[in-house]
Amino acid sequence: MTLSFVVPGLDEAASEKIIAILAGRLAQEQEAALVLKHAHWNVTGPNFIAVHEMLDPQVDVVLNQADETAERIATLGGSPDGRPDAIVRQRTWKGIDLTGRHSTEEYLKALIDYYDAFITDDREAIRELDELDVISSNIVQDHVQDLEKFQWFMRSHLA
């Protein structure tokens, strides 16, 4: 990886590790927006409107997270890659298998499982970033807080 510059207080090797971790987070954040929109378009059933309208703001949340992550990569001298093939290339997590029109309950269960992996991956990134760059770690920590809150909303909807 070629860095445009190295920020003060970090060396090139640390910066490259941080950027690599953030690139994985960026890909998963972008994918989450697509997954949520897919569910938004395909939920059906008695709670359709509640779930349909609950999903769109979360799309905005994860897209804002992706923007913040991409900007942090650029701030560190890297080049964020937002292309669809970058999502596929970075993918180390299980996606959502549900396709087509299904009940709100089925989509919420699938999204809760998806968020389990999403949150777990973010928490692992935090552990790694804590040793490398507290600023990048704090960004991901804020993201996890939003993800956990939305997962609580989804779980509460099923209760």
Buried (B, 14 or more C-beta within 10 A) or exposed (E): EEBEEBBEEBEEEBBBBBBBBBBBBBBBBBBBBBBBBBBBEBBBEEBEEEBBEBBEEBBEBBBBBBBBBBEBBEEBBBEBBEEEEBBEEBEEBEEBEBEEEBBBBBBBBBBBBBBEBBBEBBBEBBEBBBEBBEBBBEBBBEBBEBBBEBBEEBEEBEE
